Amino acid sequence: MNFNVNEKGYYGNFGGAYIPEMLHPNVEELRNHYLEIIHDPAFQAEFQDLLRDYVGRPTPLYLAKRLSEKYNTTIYLKREDLNHTGAHKINNTIGQILVAKRLNKHRIIAETGAGQHGVATATACALMGLECIVYMGEVDMERQKPNVERMRMLGATVVPARSGSKTLKDATNEAIRDWINNPVDTHYIIGSVVGPHPYPDMVARFQSVISEEVKKQLKAKTGSELPTHVIACVGGGSNAAGAFYHFLDHKEVRLIAAEAAGLGVTSGYSAATTVLGKPGIIHGSKTLLMQTEDGQIVEPHSISAGLDYPGIGPIHAHLFETGRAEFMAITDKEAFQSAVLLSRLEGIIPALESAHAISALDHLDLKKEDVVVLNLSGRGDKDLQTYINRKSEFMND
């Protein structure tokens, strides 16, 4: 079975490019040139130099000894939290900014939920001297204030999205409207494996550096480049796509995706798309989507701004439908408690998004001989106020 995108932009039954006519030239320009650009040796040389010298790659593959002892197995953390800007998002924004330059785009727009993609985009724009406009839900701006100020310090204009739930979905809507109104000089840096083709494939390719490094690092540490499990959180799903990418055809590697169950999958306050969703169109692609009987989007909920999205990337919808990846719904409380657990066992405060992946360990029947790679997609600085505000609710001490 093929898990990569086909020539029409589909992963099995999911994907495609469902876009307004006014966006067709933009998307077609990108589709016609992205592979040629990415495969160009000069592009790769510049991209790899920046990943090494600016982003700080390769990120370490860290043996979490105390966490391993707790679960009586071997757990490695892929430390994407140690990237410049504090998350995996910079891998993609550096790649896309180089693509945009080669397409002669001088104005960059982006959407962001947790703010990490916005910060990474603002960072890449500052590096390259390009105008940057970031759309962010008003609710997310409030709960991710430090990242909003980081974007502004980097020279970006942060525009609040005040429609709908005022979160990631609505920020994406606003960014798409901007792109329609500015089709010639603007490149839209989508931050996840969502949107019209070729975005899901392009973002996955840039994030695949994660699993590429894991294979080499694991080989050096254990003698085998294949773990038994790879765990990552999934909202739109770019960090998971990157962590899974080079293991997709190795069926012996179990791929575990942790979704946000919010207050519980049946509570009405959730973002567990594979449990609650059905096929639909959102932001330019066909995927699994939380929606009512008449096709209206159901507002998602998660304690983590980055997982607060009513759909998943089409690659993940395909992995779910085919059974290649296992999806687990993790509640706000579970994620919060797992964040505290990692902080106290390993001295690493994770992003709330990454904490969902840590919680997946509690739902797996792990054996002593297993080798688990957990993608620690971001650091928890941005979530400190949430940790402070919700501690009495979720913790006993």
PALOMI-167918 format. One record per residue (C-alpha): residue number from 1; residue in three letters; x, y, z. Coordinates in Angstrom, 1 decimal. Layout:
// residues N
REC  NUM  ala  X  Y  Z
...
***
This chain:
// residues 397
REC  1  met  0.0  0.0  0.0
REC  2  asn  1.2  3.5  -0.9
REC  3  phe  1.3  6.1  1.9
REC  4  asn  2.7  8.9  -0.2
REC  5  val  0.7  11.4  -2.2
REC  6  asn  -0.2  10.5  -5.8
REC  7  glu  0.1  12.7  -8.8
REC  8  lys  -3.4  14.2  -8.3
REC  9  gly  -2.6  15.2  -4.7
REC  10  tyr  -4.4  12.4  -2.9
REC  11  tyr  -3.5  10.1  -0.1
REC  12  gly  -5.9  7.3  -0.8
REC  13  asn  -9.4  8.9  -0.5
REC  14  phe  -8.1  12.1  1.0
REC  15  gly  -6.4  15.2  -0.2
REC  16  gly  -6.8  17.1  -3.4
REC  17  ala  -7.1  20.9  -4.0
REC  18  tyr  -10.6  22.3  -3.4
REC  19  ile  -10.0  26.0  -3.8
REC  20  pro  -11.7  29.2  -5.1
REC  21  glu  -11.0  30.0  -8.7
REC  22  met  -9.0  33.1  -7.7
REC  23  leu  -6.5  30.9  -5.8
REC  24  his  -6.0  28.5  -8.7
REC  25  pro  -3.0  30.3  -10.2
REC  26  asn  -1.2  30.5  -6.9
REC  27  val  -1.7  26.8  -6.0
REC  28  glu  -0.9  25.7  -9.6
REC  29  glu  2.3  27.7  -9.6
REC  30  leu  3.4  26.0  -6.4
REC  31  arg  2.3  22.6  -7.6
REC  32  asn  4.2  22.9  -10.9
REC  33  his  7.4  24.1  -9.3
REC  34  tyr  7.8  22.8  -5.7
REC  35  leu  9.4  19.5  -6.4
REC  36  glu  11.8  21.0  -9.0
REC  37  ile  12.8  23.7  -6.4
REC  38  ile  13.2  21.3  -3.5
REC  39  his  15.3  18.8  -5.5
REC  40  asp  17.6  21.5  -6.9
REC  41  pro  21.1  20.9  -5.4
REC  42  ala  21.5  24.6  -4.7
REC  43  phe  18.3  24.7  -2.8
REC  44  gln  19.2  21.6  -0.7
REC  45  ala  22.6  23.1  0.1
REC  46  glu  21.1  26.3  1.4
REC  47  phe  18.4  24.5  3.3
REC  48  gln  20.7  22.0  4.9
REC  49  asp  23.2  24.8  5.9
REC  50  leu  20.4  26.8  7.6
REC  51  leu  19.0  23.7  9.3
REC  52  arg  22.5  23.0  10.7
REC  53  asp  23.8  26.5  11.5
REC  54  tyr  20.6  28.5  12.2
REC  55  val  18.0  26.0  13.4
REC  56  gly  20.5  23.8  15.3
REC  57  arg  20.0  20.4  13.7
REC  58  pro  20.4  17.6  14.2
REC  59  thr  18.3  17.6  17.3
REC  60  pro  19.3  15.1  20.0
REC  61  leu  17.7  11.7  20.4
REC  62  tyr  17.7  11.5  24.2
REC  63  leu  17.4  8.3  26.2
REC  64  ala  14.9  9.3  28.9
REC  65  lys  16.1  6.9  31.7
REC  66  arg  13.7  7.8  34.5
REC  67  leu  10.7  7.9  32.1
REC  68  ser  11.9  4.5  30.7
REC  69  glu  12.1  3.1  34.3
REC  70  lys  8.5  4.2  35.0
REC  71  tyr  7.2  2.4  32.0
REC  72  asn  9.7  -0.5  32.2
REC  73  thr  10.8  -0.1  28.6
REC  74  thr  13.2  2.0  26.5
REC  75  ile  12.0  5.5  25.6
REC  76  tyr  13.9  8.0  23.5
REC  77  leu  12.8  11.6  23.1
REC  78  lys  13.4  13.3  19.8
REC  79  arg  14.2  16.8  21.1
REC  80  glu  12.5  19.1  18.6
REC  81  asp  12.0  21.4  21.6
REC  82  leu  15.7  22.3  21.2
REC  83  asn  15.3  23.8  17.8
REC  84  his  15.7  27.5  17.4
REC  85  thr  12.2  29.0  18.3
REC  86  gly  11.4  26.0  20.5
REC  87  ala  9.5  23.6  18.2
REC  88  his  9.5  21.6  15.0
REC  89  lys  7.8  24.4  13.1
REC  90  ile  11.0  26.1  12.0
REC  91  asn  12.0  23.1  9.8
REC  92  asn  9.0  23.9  7.5
REC  93  thr  9.2  27.7  7.6
REC  94  ile  12.8  27.7  6.6
REC  95  gly  12.0  25.4  3.7
REC  96  gln  9.0  27.3  2.5
REC  97  ile  10.7  30.7  2.8
REC  98  leu  13.4  29.4  0.4
REC  99  val  10.6  28.2  -2.0
REC  100  ala  8.9  31.6  -1.8
REC  101  lys  12.1  33.5  -2.6
REC  102  arg  12.6  31.3  -5.7
REC  103  leu  9.0  32.1  -6.8
REC  104  asn  9.8  35.8  -6.3
REC  105  lys  7.2  36.3  -3.5
REC  106  his  8.0  39.3  -1.3
REC  107  arg  5.1  39.2  1.2
REC  108  ile  4.5  36.2  3.5
REC  109  ile  1.3  35.3  5.3
REC  110  ala  0.7  32.5  7.9
REC  111  glu  -1.8  31.2  10.3
REC  112  thr  -1.0  30.0  13.8
REC  113  gly  -2.7  28.4  16.8
REC  114  ala  -0.2  27.8  19.5
REC  115  gly  1.9  30.6  18.1
REC  116  gln  4.9  28.4  17.4
REC  117  his  4.3  28.4  13.6
REC  118  gly  3.8  32.2  13.7
REC  119  val  7.0  32.7  15.6
REC  120  ala  8.9  30.4  13.2
REC  121  thr  7.4  32.2  10.2
REC  122  ala  8.3  35.6  11.7
REC  123  thr  11.8  34.3  12.4
REC  124  ala  12.3  33.1  8.8
REC  125  cys  10.9  36.4  7.4
REC  126  ala  13.3  38.4  9.6
REC  127  leu  16.2  36.3  8.4
REC  128  met  15.3  36.9  4.8
REC  129  gly  14.0  40.5  5.1
REC  130  leu  10.5  39.7  3.9
REC  131  glu  7.2  41.3  5.1
REC  132  cys  5.3  39.0  7.5
REC  133  ile  1.6  39.0  8.4
REC  134  val  0.4  36.3  10.9
REC  135  tyr  -3.3  35.6  11.5
REC  136  met  -4.2  34.2  14.9
REC  137  gly  -7.4  33.6  16.7
REC  138  glu  -8.3  36.1  19.4
REC  139  val  -8.7  33.4  22.0
REC  140  asp  -5.3  31.9  21.1
REC  141  met  -3.7  35.4  21.2
REC  142  glu  -4.9  35.6  24.8
REC  143  arg  -3.6  32.2  25.9
REC  144  gln  -0.3  32.4  24.0
REC  145  lys  0.6  36.0  24.8
REC  146  pro  4.4  35.4  24.9
REC  147  asn  4.4  34.1  21.4
REC  148  val  2.4  37.1  20.2
REC  149  glu  5.0  39.4  21.6
REC  150  arg  7.8  37.4  20.1
REC  151  met  6.2  37.7  16.7
REC  152  arg  5.9  41.4  17.0
REC  153  met  9.5  41.8  18.2
REC  154  leu  10.6  39.9  15.1
REC  155  gly  8.8  42.5  13.0
REC  156  ala  5.6  40.6  12.1
REC  157  thr  2.1  42.1  12.0
REC  158  val  -0.2  39.9  14.1
REC  159  val  -3.9  40.1  12.9
REC  160  pro  -6.6  38.8  15.3
REC  161  ala  -9.3  36.5  13.9
REC  162  arg  -12.5  37.4  15.6
REC  163  ser  -15.0  35.0  13.8
REC  164  gly  -16.2  31.6  14.9
REC  165  ser  -14.4  30.1  17.9
REC  166  lys  -11.6  32.6  17.4
REC  167  thr  -9.0  29.9  17.2
REC  168  leu  -6.8  28.1  14.6
REC  169  lys  -9.7  27.3  12.1
REC  170  asp  -10.7  30.9  12.0
REC  171  ala  -7.1  32.2  11.6
REC  172  thr  -6.7  29.9  8.6
REC  173  asn  -9.9  31.3  7.1
REC  174  glu  -8.6  34.8  7.4
REC  175  ala  -5.2  33.9  5.9
REC  176  ile  -6.9  32.3  2.9
REC  177  arg  -9.0  35.5  2.4
REC  178  asp  -5.8  37.5  2.4
REC  179  trp  -4.2  35.2  -0.2
REC  180  ile  -7.2  35.6  -2.4
REC  181  asn  -6.9  39.4  -2.2
REC  182  asn  -3.1  39.4  -2.8
REC  183  pro  -2.5  36.6  -5.3
REC  184  val  0.6  38.0  -7.1
REC  185  asp  3.3  38.9  -4.5
REC  186  thr  2.2  36.8  -1.6
REC  187  his  3.1  33.3  -0.4
REC  188  tyr  1.1  31.6  2.2
REC  189  ile  3.2  29.5  4.5
REC  190  ile  0.8  26.8  5.8
REC  191  gly  2.1  25.4  9.1
REC  192  ser  0.8  21.9  9.0
REC  193  val  0.1  19.0  6.6
REC  194  val  -3.3  20.6  5.8
REC  195  gly  -4.6  22.7  2.9
REC  196  pro  -4.7  22.1  -0.8
REC  197  his  -2.2  20.0  -2.6
REC  198  pro  0.8  20.4  -2.7
REC  199  tyr  0.9  21.8  0.8
REC  200  pro  0.5  18.5  2.8
REC  201  asp  3.2  16.8  0.8
REC  202  met  5.6  19.9  0.8
REC  203  val  5.3  20.3  4.6
REC  204  ala  5.7  16.6  5.2
REC  205  arg  8.9  16.6  3.1
REC  206  phe  10.4  19.5  5.1
REC  207  gln  9.4  17.8  8.4
REC  208  ser  10.7  14.4  7.3
REC  209  val  14.2  15.5  8.5
REC  210  ile  12.9  14.4  11.9
REC  211  ser  12.5  10.7  11.0
REC  212  glu  15.6  10.8  8.8
REC  213  glu  17.7  11.8  11.8
REC  214  val  16.0  9.4  14.1
REC  215  lys  17.0  6.4  11.9
REC  216  lys  20.6  7.4  11.9
REC  217  gln  20.7  8.3  15.6
REC  218  leu  18.9  5.1  16.6
REC  219  lys  21.3  3.0  14.5
REC  220  ala  24.2  4.6  16.3
REC  221  lys  22.7  4.0  19.7
REC  222  thr  21.1  0.6  19.4
REC  223  gly  22.5  -1.0  16.2
REC  224  ser  19.0  -0.8  14.5
REC  225  glu  17.5  2.1  12.8
REC  226  leu  14.0  0.9  13.4
REC  227  pro  12.2  1.5  16.8
REC  228  thr  9.1  -0.6  17.8
REC  229  his  7.0  2.5  18.3
REC  230  val  7.0  6.1  17.1
REC  231  ile  4.6  8.4  19.1
REC  232  ala  3.6  12.0  18.1
REC  233  cys  0.7  14.3  18.8
REC  234  val  -1.7  15.2  16.0
REC  235  gly  -3.7  18.3  15.4
REC  236  gly  -3.2  19.1  11.7
REC  237  gly  -0.2  16.8  12.1
REC  238  ser  3.1  18.2  10.7
REC  239  asn  5.3  16.9  13.5
REC  240  ala  3.7  13.5  13.3
REC  241  ala  4.0  13.4  9.5
REC  242  gly  7.7  14.2  9.9
REC  243  ala  8.3  11.6  12.7
REC  244  phe  6.4  8.9  10.8
REC  245  tyr  7.7  9.7  7.2
REC  246  his  10.7  7.4  6.9
REC  247  phe  8.9  4.6  8.8
REC  248  leu  5.7  4.4  6.8
REC  249  asp  6.8  1.4  4.7
REC  250  his  8.2  -0.4  7.7
REC  251  lys  5.1  -2.2  9.0
REC  252  glu  6.9  -3.6  12.0
REC  253  val  7.1  0.0  13.4
REC  254  arg  3.9  0.9  15.2
REC  255  leu  2.9  4.5  14.5
REC  256  ile  1.0  6.1  17.4
REC  257  ala  -0.9  9.4  16.9
REC  258  ala  -2.2  11.2  20.0
REC  259  glu  -5.2  13.4  19.4
REC  260  ala  -6.8  15.9  21.8
REC  261  ala  -9.9  14.5  23.5
REC  262  gly  -10.4  17.8  25.4
REC  263  leu  -12.9  17.2  28.1
REC  264  gly  -13.7  13.8  26.7
REC  265  val  -14.7  12.5  23.3
REC  266  thr  -18.5  12.5  24.1
REC  267  ser  -18.4  15.8  26.1
REC  268  gly  -19.0  18.1  23.1
REC  269  tyr  -15.7  19.7  23.9
REC  270  ser  -13.1  17.7  22.0
REC  271  ala  -10.8  17.7  19.0
REC  272  ala  -10.6  13.9  18.5
REC  273  thr  -11.2  14.0  14.8
REC  274  thr  -10.7  10.3  14.0
REC  275  val  -13.4  9.4  16.6
REC  276  leu  -15.8  12.2  15.9
REC  277  gly  -15.1  13.1  12.2
REC  278  lys  -16.3  12.0  8.9
REC  279  pro  -15.1  12.9  5.3
REC  280  gly  -15.5  16.5  4.4
REC  281  ile  -13.8  19.5  2.9
REC  282  ile  -11.8  22.0  5.0
REC  283  his  -9.2  24.6  4.0
REC  284  gly  -8.8  23.2  0.5
REC  285  ser  -8.6  19.5  1.0
REC  286  lys  -10.8  16.5  1.6
REC  287  thr  -10.1  14.9  5.0
REC  288  leu  -11.7  13.7  8.2
REC  289  leu  -13.6  16.6  9.7
REC  290  met  -15.8  17.2  12.8
REC  291  gln  -19.1  18.3  11.4
REC  292  thr  -22.8  18.3  11.9
REC  293  glu  -25.3  16.2  9.8
REC  294  asp  -25.7  19.1  7.4
REC  295  gly  -22.0  19.7  7.0
REC  296  gln  -21.4  22.6  9.4
REC  297  ile  -18.0  22.5  11.2
REC  298  val  -18.2  21.5  14.9
REC  299  glu  -16.1  23.8  17.0
REC  300  pro  -13.1  21.9  18.5
REC  301  his  -11.8  22.1  22.0
REC  302  ser  -8.4  21.4  23.5
REC  303  ile  -6.3  22.8  26.3
REC  304  ser  -3.5  23.0  23.7
REC  305  ala  -3.9  25.7  21.1
REC  306  gly  -2.0  23.7  18.5
REC  307  leu  -4.3  20.8  18.6
REC  308  asp  -7.5  22.9  18.7
REC  309  tyr  -8.5  22.1  15.1
REC  310  pro  -11.6  20.3  13.8
REC  311  gly  -9.8  18.2  11.2
REC  312  ile  -6.5  16.4  10.5
REC  313  gly  -4.2  16.4  7.5
REC  314  pro  -5.2  14.1  4.7
REC  315  ile  -2.1  12.0  5.2
REC  316  his  -3.3  11.2  8.7
REC  317  ala  -6.8  10.6  7.5
REC  318  his  -5.4  8.0  5.1
REC  319  leu  -3.1  6.4  7.8
REC  320  phe  -6.2  6.1  10.1
REC  321  glu  -8.5  4.7  7.4
REC  322  thr  -5.9  2.1  6.3
REC  323  gly  -5.0  1.2  9.9
REC  324  arg  -1.3  2.1  9.4
REC  325  ala  -1.3  4.4  12.3
REC  326  glu  -3.2  4.0  15.7
REC  327  phe  -5.0  7.1  17.0
REC  328  met  -5.5  7.7  20.7
REC  329  ala  -7.7  10.3  22.2
REC  330  ile  -6.0  12.1  25.2
REC  331  thr  -7.9  14.4  27.5
REC  332  asp  -6.8  17.8  28.8
REC  333  lys  -6.3  16.3  32.2
REC  334  glu  -4.2  13.4  31.0
REC  335  ala  -2.0  15.7  28.9
REC  336  phe  -1.6  18.2  31.8
REC  337  gln  -0.6  15.4  34.2
REC  338  ser  1.9  13.9  31.7
REC  339  ala  3.5  17.3  31.3
REC  340  val  4.1  17.5  35.0
REC  341  leu  5.4  13.9  35.0
REC  342  leu  8.0  14.6  32.3
REC  343  ser  9.0  17.8  34.0
REC  344  arg  9.6  16.0  37.3
REC  345  leu  11.2  12.9  35.9
REC  346  glu  13.4  14.3  33.2
REC  347  gly  13.7  18.1  33.9
REC  348  ile  12.0  18.8  30.6
REC  349  ile  8.9  21.0  30.5
REC  350  pro  7.0  20.0  27.3
REC  351  ala  4.5  22.0  25.2
REC  352  leu  0.9  20.9  26.0
REC  353  glu  0.7  19.5  22.5
REC  354  ser  3.7  17.2  23.1
REC  355  ala  2.2  16.3  26.5
REC  356  his  -0.6  14.5  24.6
REC  357  ala  2.0  12.2  23.0
REC  358  ile  3.6  11.5  26.4
REC  359  ser  0.1  10.4  27.7
REC  360  ala  -0.1  7.8  24.9
REC  361  leu  2.4  5.8  26.9
REC  362  asp  -0.3  5.1  29.5
REC  363  his  -2.5  3.6  26.7
REC  364  leu  0.1  1.2  25.3
REC  365  asp  1.0  -2.3  26.6
REC  366  leu  4.7  -1.8  26.3
REC  367  lys  7.2  -4.6  26.7
REC  368  lys  10.7  -4.3  28.3
REC  369  glu  12.4  -5.0  25.0
REC  370  asp  10.5  -2.3  23.1
REC  371  val  12.2  0.7  21.8
REC  372  val  9.9  3.8  21.8
REC  373  val  10.7  7.1  20.0
REC  374  leu  8.5  9.9  21.2
REC  375  asn  8.6  13.1  19.2
REC  376  leu  8.9  16.0  21.7
REC  377  ser  7.6  18.5  19.3
REC  378  gly  7.9  21.7  21.4
REC  379  arg  8.9  23.2  24.7
REC  380  gly  6.5  24.4  27.4
REC  381  asp  7.6  28.0  27.9
REC  382  lys  4.6  29.2  25.8
REC  383  asp  2.2  27.2  28.0
REC  384  leu  3.5  28.3  31.4
REC  385  gln  0.5  30.6  32.1
REC  386  thr  -1.9  27.7  31.3
REC  387  tyr  0.1  25.4  33.6
REC  388  ile  -0.2  28.0  36.4
REC  389  asn  -3.9  28.7  35.8
REC  390  arg  -5.0  25.1  35.6
REC  391  lys  -2.8  23.4  38.2
REC  392  ser  -5.4  23.4  41.0
REC  393  glu  -7.9  21.9  38.6
REC  394  phe  -5.7  19.0  37.4
REC  395  met  -3.2  18.4  40.2
REC  396  asn  -3.4  17.2  43.8
REC  397  asp  -0.3  19.0  44.9
***
